[in-house]
Amino acid sequence: DAKTTQPNSMESNEEEPVHLPCNHSTISGTDYIHWYRQLPSQGPEYVIHGLTSNVNNRMASLAIAEDRKSSTLILHRATLRDAAVYYCILRLDFGNEKLTFGTGTRLTIIP
Amino acid sequence: EAQVTQNPRYLITVTGKKLTVTCSQNMNHEYMSWYRQDPGLGLRQIYYSMNVEVTDKGDVPEGYKVSRKEKRNFPLILESPSPNQTSLYFCASSGALQTYEQYFGPGTRLTVT
């Protein structure tokens, strides 16, 4: 299975942009890149997903490298509420819809 | 409001005492699944269901059962709980073959003594 690699932790100041990297060098052509986050004491929450082109939604932006071997989740203006563990996930198994979670990046927001 | 609910949220039980954790979604989703989350191991899928009466094993199904008699409900059954099933459990749902958003419940923290 294609795997993702993320830094264990990152810090950012409140109201500044945050760039969360993810490496997925063995990604296949049909793998979608998904990001979820898990706030303290809550279930995971969908953030954004993409295949090849950069994507924007109300929560974040997803920048995908041209070779698709890496991607970056961008929070444009971090708030304290964005402190969470962020997971970069490749959707491999459409028949199952299974999400294979790694260890993610723990994002700390500094007031 | 679109949501996945789980009950109970917290449960302490003893080894061997059968228990059921309920999961319900109000989005008419076909797909539902159960995950457990353990420190250092992340979230791992236990069972999933593609639709009513269609269930299959995930990565860690041993010691668990599920049923899908109605579209909205997907209970997780532990027939004879053991201490190694102490964990945080999440139910999730999504529309069939969607390539994106899955909705997760708030979690059930289970302790088996």
Interface residues (C-beta under 8 A of the other chain):
Chain A: Y32 H34 S41 Q42 G43 P44 E45 Y46 H49 R91 F94 G95 N96 E97 K98 L99 F101 G102 T103 G104
Chain B: V4 Y31 S33 Y35 G40 G42 L43 R44 Q45 Y48 M50 D56 G58 D59 F90 A92 S94 L97 Q98 T99 Y100 E101 Q102 Y103 F104 G105 P106 G107
